Amino acid sequence: MTRQERRAINRANAKLSTGPASPEGKLTSSANATTHGLTSMRPYLPSEEQDYKTYYACSLRRLSPQTDAEHNLATTIIDLEWRLKRIPTLEARLFADEEADAFKIIRALDTLSRHEVRLRKLLASTLLQLNDLAQNRPNQQQTEPLQANGFVLNSAEPTLPAMSLDTQRKAPDRAENAAAA
């Protein structure tokens, strides 16, 4: 059989193979190449959809975005956190197969490690961006100290008064005296 005859037969066979026809079949075949889902368009796998939606709602309340830009960053943060949560499960699956090739496991662990580093960097920079936006909101009230009765009230954490050198020298003596008694 010549090359041209073989090509003609292959073309005829290819016309008969149309792939899945139903929407369910198309959805299933579209996920055939999915190995870990860390770089997929959706942050969750089809089996994780409900868990992701619950996590998304809780995390959105935790991040409490107030503008569209903050909401976009919060969504990115939630997606990155979800992907990072998947990595330990993927690692555990690698070690669950006792008959797996050690070289393939090492390569897969290297790939997961690279994805984890990339995701953590993205998460850190996105958290910083969200924090910057939240601190610089145009409608945010300025927190200036309030004055009442000659005292300055500040919402900052209370701090202990600074001790003078004499007080610092005397403080250990009191502690020693209390320990001796």
CYANA upper distance limits for C-alpha pairs under 8 A (distance plus 0.5 A):
  1 MET  CA      5 GLU  CA      6.75
  1 MET  CA      6 ARG  CA      7.17
  2 THR  CA      6 ARG  CA      6.77
  3 ARG  CA      7 ARG  CA      6.62
  4 GLN  CA      8 ALA  CA      6.69
  5 GLU  CA      9 ILE  CA      6.79
  6 ARG  CA     10 ASN  CA      6.67
  7 ARG  CA     11 ARG  CA      6.59
  8 ALA  CA     12 ALA  CA      6.76
  9 ILE  CA     13 ASN  CA      6.75
 10 ASN  CA     14 ALA  CA      6.56
 11 ARG  CA     15 LYS  CA      6.86
 12 ALA  CA     16 LEU  CA      7.30
 13 ASN  CA     17 SER  CA      7.06
 14 ALA  CA     18 THR  CA      8.07
 19 GLY  CA     26 LYS  CA      8.48
 20 PRO  CA     25 GLY  CA      5.66
 20 PRO  CA     26 LYS  CA      5.95
 20 PRO  CA     29 SER  CA      8.01
 21 ALA  CA     25 GLY  CA      7.08
 21 ALA  CA     26 LYS  CA      7.26
 22 SER  CA     26 LYS  CA      6.74
 23 PRO  CA     27 LEU  CA      6.61
 24 GLU  CA     28 THR  CA      6.68
 25 GLY  CA     29 SER  CA      6.59
 26 LYS  CA     30 SER  CA      6.54
 27 LEU  CA     31 ALA  CA      7.29
 28 THR  CA     32 ASN  CA      7.35
 36 HIS  CA     90 LEU  CA      7.69
 37 GLY  CA     43 PRO  CA      7.66
 37 GLY  CA     44 TYR  CA      7.67
 37 GLY  CA     45 LEU  CA      7.15
 37 GLY  CA     83 ARG  CA      8.41
 38 LEU  CA     43 PRO  CA      7.62
 38 LEU  CA     83 ARG  CA      6.32
 38 LEU  CA    115 HIS  CA      7.72
 39 THR  CA     43 PRO  CA      8.40
 43 PRO  CA     79 ASP  CA      6.00
 43 PRO  CA     80 LEU  CA      8.08
 43 PRO  CA     82 TRP  CA      7.33
 43 PRO  CA     83 ARG  CA      6.67
 44 TYR  CA     48 GLU  CA      6.23
 44 TYR  CA     49 GLU  CA      6.62
 44 TYR  CA     52 TYR  CA      7.10
 44 TYR  CA     82 TRP  CA      7.94
 44 TYR  CA     83 ARG  CA      7.90
 45 LEU  CA     49 GLU  CA      7.04
 48 GLU  CA     52 TYR  CA      6.46
 49 GLU  CA     53 LYS  CA      6.75
 50 GLN  CA     54 THR  CA      6.89
 51 ASP  CA     55 TYR  CA      6.66
 52 TYR  CA     56 TYR  CA      6.37
 52 TYR  CA     82 TRP  CA      7.96
 53 LYS  CA     57 ALA  CA      6.75
 54 THR  CA     58 CYS  CA      6.88
 55 TYR  CA     59 SER  CA      6.45
 56 TYR  CA     60 LEU  CA      6.43
 56 TYR  CA     75 THR  CA      8.42
 56 TYR  CA     78 ILE  CA      6.86
 57 ALA  CA     61 ARG  CA      6.91
 58 CYS  CA     62 ARG  CA      6.82
 59 SER  CA     63 LEU  CA      6.62
 59 SER  CA     78 ILE  CA      7.13
 60 LEU  CA     64 SER  CA      6.29
 60 LEU  CA     65 PRO  CA      7.83
 60 LEU  CA     74 ALA  CA      7.26
 60 LEU  CA     75 THR  CA      8.05
 60 LEU  CA     78 ILE  CA      8.22
 63 LEU  CA     74 ALA  CA      7.04
 65 PRO  CA     70 GLU  CA      5.49
 65 PRO  CA     71 HIS  CA      5.57
 65 PRO  CA     74 ALA  CA      7.22
 65 PRO  CA    134 ALA  CA      8.43
 66 GLN  CA     70 GLU  CA      6.83
 66 GLN  CA     71 HIS  CA      7.45
 67 THR  CA     71 HIS  CA      6.63
 68 ASP  CA     72 ASN  CA      6.74
 69 ALA  CA     73 LEU  CA      6.83
 70 GLU  CA     74 ALA  CA      6.47
 70 GLU  CA    130 LEU  CA      6.46
 70 GLU  CA    133 LEU  CA      7.34
 70 GLU  CA    134 ALA  CA      7.93
 71 HIS  CA     75 THR  CA      6.62
 72 ASN  CA     76 THR  CA      6.82
 73 LEU  CA     77 ILE  CA      6.66
 73 LEU  CA    126 THR  CA      6.96
 73 LEU  CA    127 LEU  CA      8.32
 73 LEU  CA    129 GLN  CA      8.13
 73 LEU  CA    130 LEU  CA      6.61
 74 ALA  CA     78 ILE  CA      6.68
 74 ALA  CA    130 LEU  CA      7.73
 75 THR  CA     79 ASP  CA      6.67
 76 THR  CA     80 LEU  CA      6.66
 76 THR  CA    126 THR  CA      8.01
 77 ILE  CA     81 GLU  CA      6.60
 77 ILE  CA    123 LEU  CA      6.48
 77 ILE  CA    126 THR  CA      7.05
 77 ILE  CA    127 LEU  CA      7.44
 78 ILE  CA     82 TRP  CA      6.62
 79 ASP  CA     83 ARG  CA      6.79
 80 LEU  CA     84 LEU  CA      6.68
 80 LEU  CA    119 LEU  CA      6.75
 80 LEU  CA    120 ARG  CA      8.36
 80 LEU  CA    122 LEU  CA      8.19
 80 LEU  CA    123 LEU  CA      6.67
 81 GLU  CA     85 LYS  CA      6.65
 81 GLU  CA    123 LEU  CA      7.94
 82 TRP  CA     86 ARG  CA      7.10
 83 ARG  CA     87 ILE  CA      7.52
 83 ARG  CA    119 LEU  CA      8.35
 84 LEU  CA    116 GLU  CA      7.04
 84 LEU  CA    119 LEU  CA      7.43
 84 LEU  CA    120 ARG  CA      8.23
 85 LYS  CA     89 THR  CA      8.41
 86 ARG  CA     90 LEU  CA      6.97
 87 ILE  CA     91 GLU  CA      6.72
 87 ILE  CA    112 LEU  CA      7.47
 87 ILE  CA    116 GLU  CA      7.87
 88 PRO  CA     92 ALA  CA      6.65
 89 THR  CA     93 ARG  CA      6.80
 90 LEU  CA     94 LEU  CA      7.01
 91 GLU  CA     95 PHE  CA      7.25
 91 GLU  CA    109 LEU  CA      7.45
 91 GLU  CA    112 LEU  CA      8.31
 92 ALA  CA     96 ALA  CA      6.68
 93 ARG  CA     97 ASP  CA      7.51
 94 LEU  CA    100 ALA  CA      8.50
 94 LEU  CA    105 ILE  CA      6.79
 94 LEU  CA    108 ALA  CA      8.40
 95 PHE  CA    105 ILE  CA      8.27
100 ALA  CA    104 LYS  CA      7.93
100 ALA  CA    105 ILE  CA      7.66
101 ASP  CA    105 ILE  CA      6.90
102 ALA  CA    106 ILE  CA      6.72
103 PHE  CA    107 ARG  CA      6.76
104 LYS  CA    108 ALA  CA      6.56
105 ILE  CA    109 LEU  CA      6.54
106 ILE  CA    110 ASP  CA      6.62
107 ARG  CA    111 THR  CA      6.75
108 ALA  CA    112 LEU  CA      6.68
109 LEU  CA    113 SER  CA      6.49
110 ASP  CA    114 ARG  CA      6.74
111 THR  CA    115 HIS  CA      6.80
112 LEU  CA    116 GLU  CA      6.56
113 SER  CA    117 VAL  CA      6.73
114 ARG  CA    118 ARG  CA      6.71
115 HIS  CA    119 LEU  CA      6.53
116 GLU  CA    120 ARG  CA      6.53
117 VAL  CA    121 LYS  CA      6.71
118 ARG  CA    122 LEU  CA      6.78
119 LEU  CA    123 LEU  CA      6.53
120 ARG  CA    124 ALA  CA      6.62
121 LYS  CA    125 SER  CA      6.76
122 LEU  CA    126 THR  CA      6.51
123 LEU  CA    127 LEU  CA      6.53
124 ALA  CA    128 LEU  CA      6.81
125 SER  CA    129 GLN  CA      6.78
126 THR  CA    130 LEU  CA      6.69
127 LEU  CA    131 ASN  CA      6.57
128 LEU  CA    132 ASP  CA      6.60
129 GLN  CA    133 LEU  CA      6.73
130 LEU  CA    134 ALA  CA      6.59
131 ASN  CA    135 GLN  CA      6.64
132 ASP  CA    136 ASN  CA      6.66
133 LEU  CA    137 ARG  CA      6.61
136 ASN  CA    140 GLN  CA      7.95
143 THR  CA    155 SER  CA      8.31
144 GLU  CA    154 ASN  CA      8.04
145 PRO  CA    152 VAL  CA      6.69
145 PRO  CA    153 LEU  CA      6.07
145 PRO  CA    154 ASN  CA      5.32
145 PRO  CA    155 SER  CA      7.86
146 LEU  CA    152 VAL  CA      6.31
146 LEU  CA    153 LEU  CA      5.62
146 LEU  CA    154 ASN  CA      7.10
147 GLN  CA    151 PHE  CA      6.23
147 GLN  CA    152 VAL  CA      5.20
147 GLN  CA    153 LEU  CA      6.56
148 ALA  CA    152 VAL  CA      7.11
148 ALA  CA    153 LEU  CA      7.83
163 MET  CA    167 THR  CA      6.34
163 MET  CA    168 GLN  CA      6.65
164 SER  CA    168 GLN  CA      6.70
165 LEU  CA    169 ARG  CA      6.68
166 ASP  CA    170 LYS  CA      6.72
167 THR  CA    171 ALA  CA      6.47
168 GLN  CA    172 PRO  CA      7.84
169 ARG  CA    173 ASP  CA      7.86
170 LYS  CA    174 ARG  CA      6.98
171 ALA  CA    175 ALA  CA      6.91
172 PRO  CA    176 GLU  CA      6.60
173 ASP  CA    177 ASN  CA      6.58
174 ARG  CA    178 ALA  CA      6.60
175 ALA  CA    179 ALA  CA      6.68
176 GLU  CA    180 ALA  CA      6.60
177 ASN  CA    181 ALA  CA      6.75
